[in-house]
Amino acid sequence: MAKHITVGVLALQGGVVEHLNLLRKAAAHILSSPPPPESKAEDLPEFTFTEVRTPQQLAQCDALIIPGGESTTMAIVAQRLGLLEPLREFVKVQHKPVWGTCAGLVMLAEQVSATKQGGQELVGGLDVRVLRNKFGTQLQSFVAGLELGFLEKGGEAEPFRAVFIRAPVVEEVNIATQREEKGNGPVEVLGVYQQGQGKEGNKDIVAVRQGNVFGTSFHPELTDDARIHVWWLRQVVDAVRHGGLVINGA
Ligand SMILES: NC(=O)CC[C@H](N)C(=O)O
């Protein structure tokens, strides 16, 4: 029997529809690609992509995307809807695959660098400290070609056109935290953005993964390039087949 996989996009605020569209495109790509030799045709999963606004909807999901938007607003709305604790449980106890883009990455960080406004509620799951709005205001948004090694096939892949809008960066990985749940291994740095040339260039960490939790500073959903969605969705399929836990891609 084909496995059914439900992927949610947290729909409190931000780029929800764009993620749903690229997830559909990624699924079509996966379903039309030749299956690995050892798998049977009926092993192909069936996907449902759905918006998540309630704990009940979250409970239906095998995996979740937290989109870009405004992390402070998203946290306030999540708290009002009784979603913060279920989200923490989903990420850190059930270890289901979760991907945060931009504000979503902020939500998944265990720490945010102190800001004037003071603290904000986080979901956590990534042992990193992020700095919000590293590159300035909305007007300073930009697109940069990133070499993302995890997407490369035979060294021929095009750089990924990454859209940065009031983007956070990861300031420090593998920070010490008080949290009790463990078992995800170290944080892997999967993407770096370099401003300027050569050794003088300033390098910022813009993509990280720690076990089931993946985060990007930029917005892949604002391009029509589905490569990162395909890559992530394949990991979701593997995680569901192997009982829900991805430890550093193993
Ligand atoms: N494009 C975005 O998601 C912006 C993120 C926003 N600056 C925040 O800190 O939440």
The ligand as a MOL file (V3000), in Angstrom:
LIG
                    3D

  0  0  0     0  0            999 V3000
M  V30 BEGIN CTAB
M  V30 COUNTS 10 9 0 0 0
M  V30 BEGIN ATOM
M  V30 1 N 11.2830 37.5470 5.8110 0
M  V30 2 C 11.1940 37.1960 7.0710 0
M  V30 3 O 10.7090 36.1370 7.4250 0
M  V30 4 C 11.6870 38.2250 8.0440 0
M  V30 5 C 11.9460 37.6810 9.4230 0
M  V30 6 C 11.8080 38.7780 10.4580 0
M  V30 7 N 12.8200 39.7820 10.2940 0
M  V30 8 C 11.8770 38.1810 11.8740 0
M  V30 9 O 12.8210 38.3700 12.5730 0
M  V30 10 O 10.9880 37.5120 12.2530 0
M  V30 END ATOM
M  V30 BEGIN BOND
M  V30 1 1 1 2
M  V30 2 2 2 3
M  V30 3 1 2 4
M  V30 4 1 4 5
M  V30 5 1 5 6
M  V30 6 1 6 7
M  V30 7 1 6 8
M  V30 8 2 8 9
M  V30 9 1 8 10
M  V30 END BOND
M  V30 END CTAB
M  END
